[in-house]
Amino acid sequence: MGKDLKGNPLPPGIMQRKSGIYRGRFYYKGETYTKDNADLKKLVQEMEDLRYEVKHGLKGKGDNITLDTWFDIWLNTHKKRTIKESTRVRYDDFYTRYMKKQIGKQRVSDFNPIILERLLQKMADDDYSTKTIRDVYNILNAMFKYALHNRILTFNPCAGVEVPKTKTKPIRVLTVEEQREVLEHAKGRIHENLIQVALGTGMRGGEMLGLTWDDVDFRKREISVNKTLVHIKDKETKKYVFKYQTPKTKNSIRTIPMQDSVYRALKRQRIQLKEMQLSASEWQPLEGFENLVFVGKNGKPITEHTFQVTLDWIEKSINKSANKKSSRN
């Protein structure tokens, strides 16, 4: 144990120089870390903070924290209580798909505008939409702002970066004839009524899959849209679970009038559910989701991925039929 200039004992790892300044020092993974301060109590606290930062990857020689580590801290500590769970999962998916492999191992302190512009320009060259590129930029910008706030950076490398614009892909609405084709190829499939409701209401996938019978008013011929169904990974268990969430915006909470086709589809769906329940070897609706309008063969909720698989099959079936007709001609 060291002693000060008057012979008094000092805390472990601290010495007093001839100038009177106290110096703290410790070693971690082959590196030496030191701090000086004329105030012994302040130095003791600073050394404790430094040890924590070093051991948790928040500081090192040249501030060694990687973007991967900082993203985890930003998302699961800083943003934990300020965003919806589905948004957290979306951010995590975006980072994994567009940033982790490309720049995740680089040190936060090494980033500059050129590195980020190369990443975004590469996405533009690969024909990603302007919105996707903008979303990636926004996540990085928020991460670097948080690093700036925590004094890990002295400037935000996103500052001055121009987000490249790509050609906007027009949204094409199905013609009446195309809608007839979709319904023709959906006949007899478990999601036939779901597809009819989709075409007749324009509801989002999560809104339709989260529809419960108390949202359907056959007397007024109205549908109340007030929640969405999401299938997301639980942060604690790492398992995927179903959850209800409120829509993205207040305007998303709305009442939709039923067209005749939608009214008939929902009436058929009610009958279909009873038939499915009677014929199923195991009917196992999840607790809290027993009143869903649209479910799978076992009574459990449907994921958007499962519904998309059905739509992809219908698209292939339509294209196959069209090819047969053209070959005959």
C-alpha positions as CSV (number, residue, x, y, z in Angstrom):
1,M,0.0,0.0,0.0
2,G,1.4,3.4,-1.0
3,K,1.8,6.4,1.2
4,D,1.4,10.1,0.6
5,L,4.2,12.7,1.2
6,K,3.3,12.9,4.9
7,G,3.5,9.1,5.3
8,N,-0.3,8.5,5.5
9,P,-1.6,5.3,3.8
10,L,-3.2,5.7,0.4
11,P,-5.9,3.6,-1.3
12,P,-4.6,0.6,-3.4
13,G,-3.3,1.7,-6.8
14,I,-2.8,5.4,-5.9
15,M,0.4,7.2,-5.2
16,Q,1.3,10.9,-4.6
17,R,3.9,12.6,-6.8
18,K,6.5,15.1,-5.5
19,S,4.4,17.9,-7.0
20,G,1.6,16.9,-4.7
21,I,-0.6,15.5,-7.4
22,Y,-2.2,12.1,-6.8
23,R,-1.9,9.5,-9.5
24,G,-4.1,6.4,-9.9
25,R,-3.1,3.4,-12.0
26,F,-4.4,-0.1,-12.8
27,Y,-3.8,-2.7,-15.4
28,Y,-6.4,-4.5,-17.5
29,K,-5.7,-7.1,-20.3
30,G,-2.1,-5.9,-20.8
31,E,-3.0,-2.2,-20.9
32,T,-2.1,0.5,-18.3
33,Y,-4.7,3.1,-17.3
34,T,-3.8,6.2,-15.3
35,K,-5.5,9.3,-14.0
36,D,-4.1,12.4,-12.1
37,N,-6.0,14.7,-9.7
38,A,-5.0,17.0,-6.9
39,D,-8.2,15.9,-5.0
40,L,-7.7,12.4,-3.6
41,K,-11.5,11.8,-3.1
42,K,-12.3,12.8,-6.7
43,L,-9.4,10.6,-8.0
44,V,-10.7,7.6,-6.1
45,Q,-14.2,8.1,-7.7
46,E,-12.7,8.7,-11.2
47,M,-10.7,5.5,-10.9
48,E,-13.8,3.5,-10.0
49,D,-15.6,4.9,-13.0
50,L,-12.7,4.2,-15.3
51,R,-12.4,0.6,-14.1
52,Y,-16.1,0.1,-14.8
53,E,-15.9,1.7,-18.3
54,V,-12.8,-0.3,-19.2
55,K,-14.2,-3.7,-18.0
56,H,-17.5,-3.1,-19.8
57,G,-16.0,-2.0,-23.1
58,L,-17.0,1.6,-22.8
59,K,-13.5,2.9,-22.8
60,G,-10.0,1.8,-23.6
61,K,-6.9,2.8,-25.4
62,G,-8.3,5.0,-28.2
63,D,-11.8,4.2,-26.8
64,N,-12.0,0.6,-28.1
65,I,-15.8,0.2,-28.0
66,T,-17.1,-1.2,-31.2
67,L,-20.2,-0.2,-33.0
68,D,-21.7,-3.7,-32.2
69,T,-21.2,-3.1,-28.4
70,W,-22.5,0.5,-28.6
71,F,-25.6,-0.5,-30.6
72,D,-26.5,-3.0,-27.8
73,I,-26.0,-0.3,-25.1
74,W,-28.0,2.3,-27.1
75,L,-30.9,-0.1,-27.9
76,N,-31.2,-2.1,-24.7
77,T,-30.3,0.6,-22.2
78,H,-30.9,4.1,-23.6
79,K,-34.0,3.2,-25.7
80,K,-35.3,0.4,-23.5
81,R,-38.3,2.3,-22.0
82,T,-38.9,4.9,-24.7
83,I,-39.8,2.7,-27.7
84,K,-42.3,-0.1,-28.4
85,E,-41.0,-3.7,-28.3
86,S,-41.9,-4.1,-32.0
87,T,-39.8,-1.0,-32.8
88,R,-36.9,-2.4,-30.8
89,V,-37.1,-5.7,-32.7
90,R,-37.3,-3.7,-36.0
91,Y,-34.2,-1.7,-35.1
92,D,-32.3,-4.9,-34.1
93,D,-33.3,-6.4,-37.5
94,F,-32.2,-3.3,-39.4
95,Y,-28.9,-3.3,-37.6
96,T,-28.3,-7.0,-38.2
97,R,-29.2,-6.8,-41.9
98,Y,-27.6,-3.6,-43.0
99,M,-24.9,-2.6,-40.4
100,K,-23.5,-5.4,-38.3
101,K,-21.6,-7.3,-40.9
102,Q,-20.6,-4.2,-42.8
103,I,-19.3,-1.9,-40.0
104,G,-20.1,-3.6,-36.7
105,K,-16.6,-4.5,-35.7
106,Q,-15.2,-1.0,-36.3
107,R,-14.4,1.2,-33.3
108,V,-16.9,4.0,-32.7
109,S,-14.1,6.5,-32.4
110,D,-12.8,5.6,-35.9
111,F,-16.0,6.6,-37.8
112,N,-16.0,9.5,-40.1
113,P,-18.5,10.8,-42.8
114,I,-16.7,9.0,-45.6
115,I,-17.2,5.6,-44.0
116,L,-20.9,6.2,-43.6
117,E,-21.4,7.7,-47.0
118,R,-19.7,4.6,-48.5
119,L,-22.2,2.3,-46.6
120,L,-25.2,4.3,-47.7
121,Q,-24.0,4.7,-51.3
122,K,-23.4,0.9,-51.5
123,M,-27.1,0.4,-50.4
124,A,-28.2,2.8,-53.1
125,D,-26.1,0.9,-55.7
126,D,-27.7,-2.3,-54.5
127,D,-31.1,-0.7,-55.3
128,Y,-32.4,-0.4,-51.7
129,S,-35.2,2.1,-51.3
130,T,-34.5,5.7,-50.2
131,K,-36.7,5.0,-47.1
132,T,-34.6,2.0,-46.1
133,I,-31.4,3.9,-46.5
134,R,-32.8,6.8,-44.6
135,D,-33.9,4.5,-41.7
136,V,-30.3,3.1,-41.5
137,Y,-28.9,6.7,-41.4
138,N,-31.4,7.6,-38.7
139,I,-30.4,4.7,-36.5
140,L,-26.7,5.5,-36.9
141,N,-27.3,9.2,-36.2
142,A,-29.2,8.4,-33.0
143,M,-26.4,6.1,-31.9
144,F,-23.6,8.6,-32.5
145,K,-25.6,11.4,-30.8
146,Y,-25.8,9.2,-27.7
147,A,-22.1,8.5,-28.0
148,L,-21.5,12.3,-28.2
149,H,-23.7,12.8,-25.1
150,N,-21.6,10.3,-23.2
151,R,-18.3,11.9,-24.3
152,I,-17.2,8.9,-26.2
153,L,-17.1,11.0,-29.4
154,T,-16.2,14.7,-29.8
155,F,-18.3,15.0,-33.0
156,N,-21.1,13.2,-34.8
157,P,-19.8,11.5,-38.0
158,C,-23.3,11.6,-39.4
159,A,-23.1,15.4,-39.6
160,G,-22.9,16.5,-43.2
161,V,-23.6,13.0,-44.6
162,E,-26.0,13.2,-47.5
163,V,-28.4,10.3,-47.8
164,P,-28.4,9.1,-51.5
165,K,-31.8,9.1,-53.2
166,T,-32.9,6.2,-55.3
167,K,-35.7,5.9,-57.8
168,T,-39.1,5.8,-56.1
169,K,-40.9,2.6,-56.9
170,P,-44.6,3.4,-57.6
171,I,-47.2,1.6,-55.5
172,R,-49.4,-0.3,-57.9
173,V,-53.0,-1.1,-56.9
174,L,-54.5,-4.3,-58.2
175,T,-57.1,-3.9,-60.9
176,V,-60.6,-5.3,-60.5
177,E,-59.6,-8.2,-62.8
178,E,-56.5,-8.9,-60.9
179,Q,-58.4,-9.0,-57.6
180,R,-60.8,-11.5,-59.2
181,E,-57.8,-13.6,-60.1
182,V,-56.4,-13.5,-56.6
183,L,-59.8,-14.6,-55.1
184,E,-60.1,-17.4,-57.7
185,H,-56.8,-18.9,-56.8
186,A,-57.5,-18.4,-53.0
187,K,-60.7,-20.5,-53.2
188,G,-60.6,-23.4,-50.7
189,R,-57.6,-22.2,-48.9
190,I,-57.6,-21.5,-45.1
191,H,-56.9,-17.8,-45.7
192,E,-59.5,-17.2,-48.4
193,N,-61.7,-15.0,-46.1
194,L,-58.7,-13.2,-44.8
195,I,-57.7,-12.3,-48.4
196,Q,-61.2,-11.1,-49.1
197,V,-61.2,-8.8,-46.1
198,A,-57.7,-7.5,-47.1
199,L,-58.9,-6.6,-50.6
200,G,-62.1,-5.0,-49.3
201,T,-60.7,-2.9,-46.4
202,G,-57.1,-2.1,-47.2
203,M,-56.1,-3.0,-43.6
204,R,-52.5,-3.8,-42.7
205,G,-51.5,-7.3,-42.1
206,G,-51.0,-6.9,-38.3
207,E,-54.4,-5.1,-38.0
208,M,-56.3,-8.0,-39.7
209,L,-54.5,-10.7,-37.9
210,G,-55.2,-8.9,-34.6
211,L,-58.9,-8.5,-35.3
212,T,-61.1,-9.9,-32.6
213,W,-64.8,-10.6,-32.8
214,D,-65.7,-7.8,-30.5
215,D,-64.2,-5.5,-33.2
216,V,-66.7,-6.7,-35.7
217,D,-70.2,-5.2,-35.6
218,F,-72.5,-7.0,-38.1
219,R,-75.5,-4.9,-37.1
220,K,-73.8,-1.6,-38.0
221,R,-71.6,-3.3,-40.6
222,E,-68.5,-1.8,-39.2
223,I,-65.0,-2.9,-38.3
224,S,-63.1,-1.2,-35.4
225,V,-59.4,-1.1,-35.9
226,N,-57.7,-0.5,-32.6
227,K,-54.7,-2.9,-32.3
228,T,-52.2,-4.9,-34.2
229,L,-50.9,-8.4,-33.7
230,V,-47.1,-8.8,-33.6
231,H,-44.9,-11.8,-33.4
232,I,-41.6,-10.7,-31.8
233,K,-38.7,-12.1,-29.8
234,D,-38.9,-11.7,-26.1
235,K,-35.8,-9.9,-24.8
236,E,-35.5,-12.1,-21.7
237,T,-36.4,-15.5,-23.0
238,K,-35.2,-15.0,-26.6
239,K,-38.3,-16.9,-27.7
240,Y,-40.9,-15.5,-30.2
241,V,-44.2,-14.6,-28.7
242,F,-47.5,-13.0,-29.9
243,K,-48.5,-9.6,-28.5
244,Y,-51.2,-7.0,-29.1
245,Q,-49.9,-3.5,-29.6
246,T,-51.6,-0.2,-30.3
247,P,-51.4,1.1,-33.9
248,K,-48.5,3.3,-35.0
249,T,-50.4,6.5,-34.9
250,K,-53.7,7.9,-33.5
251,N,-55.0,8.1,-37.1
252,S,-54.5,4.3,-37.4
253,I,-57.3,3.8,-34.8
254,R,-60.4,4.0,-37.0
255,T,-63.7,2.5,-38.0
256,I,-64.1,0.9,-41.4
257,P,-67.5,0.3,-43.1
258,M,-68.0,-3.2,-44.3
259,Q,-68.5,-3.7,-48.0
260,D,-70.9,-6.5,-48.9
261,S,-68.0,-8.8,-49.9
262,V,-66.3,-8.2,-46.5
263,Y,-69.6,-8.7,-44.6
264,R,-70.1,-12.1,-46.3
265,A,-66.4,-13.1,-45.8
266,L,-66.6,-12.5,-42.1
267,K,-69.9,-14.4,-41.8
268,R,-68.2,-17.3,-43.6
269,Q,-65.2,-17.0,-41.3
270,R,-67.4,-17.4,-38.3
271,I,-68.8,-20.7,-39.7
272,Q,-65.4,-21.8,-40.8
273,L,-64.0,-21.4,-37.3
274,K,-66.6,-23.7,-35.9
275,E,-65.9,-26.3,-38.6
276,M,-62.2,-26.0,-38.0
277,Q,-62.7,-26.5,-34.2
278,L,-64.8,-29.6,-34.7
279,S,-62.5,-31.2,-37.2
280,A,-59.2,-30.4,-35.5
281,S,-57.4,-33.2,-33.7
282,E,-56.0,-30.5,-31.3
283,W,-57.6,-27.1,-30.9
284,Q,-55.1,-25.0,-28.8
285,P,-55.8,-21.3,-28.9
286,L,-53.3,-19.3,-27.0
287,E,-54.3,-17.7,-23.7
288,G,-55.4,-14.1,-24.4
289,F,-55.9,-14.8,-28.1
290,E,-59.1,-17.0,-27.9
291,N,-61.3,-14.4,-29.6
292,L,-59.3,-13.8,-32.8
293,V,-61.2,-13.7,-36.1
294,F,-58.4,-15.4,-38.1
295,V,-56.4,-18.3,-36.7
296,G,-54.5,-21.3,-38.0
297,K,-55.7,-24.9,-38.1
298,N,-54.8,-25.5,-34.5
299,G,-56.6,-22.3,-33.2
300,K,-53.3,-20.4,-32.7
301,P,-52.6,-16.9,-34.1
302,I,-51.3,-16.5,-37.6
303,T,-48.0,-14.7,-38.2
304,E,-47.6,-12.2,-41.0
305,H,-44.9,-14.5,-42.4
306,T,-47.4,-17.4,-42.7
307,F,-49.9,-15.1,-44.4
308,Q,-47.2,-13.9,-46.8
309,V,-46.3,-17.5,-47.7
310,T,-50.0,-17.9,-48.8
311,L,-49.9,-14.8,-50.9
312,D,-46.6,-15.9,-52.5
313,W,-48.2,-19.2,-53.4
314,I,-51.2,-17.5,-55.0
315,E,-48.9,-15.2,-57.0
316,K,-47.0,-18.2,-58.3
317,S,-50.3,-20.0,-59.1
318,I,-51.5,-17.0,-61.1
319,N,-48.3,-16.7,-63.0
320,K,-48.3,-20.4,-63.8
321,S,-51.8,-20.2,-65.2
322,A,-50.9,-17.2,-67.2
323,N,-47.9,-19.0,-68.7
324,K,-50.0,-22.0,-69.6
325,K,-52.5,-19.7,-71.4
326,S,-49.7,-17.9,-73.3
327,S,-48.1,-21.2,-74.4
328,R,-51.4,-22.4,-75.8
329,N,-51.7,-19.3,-77.9
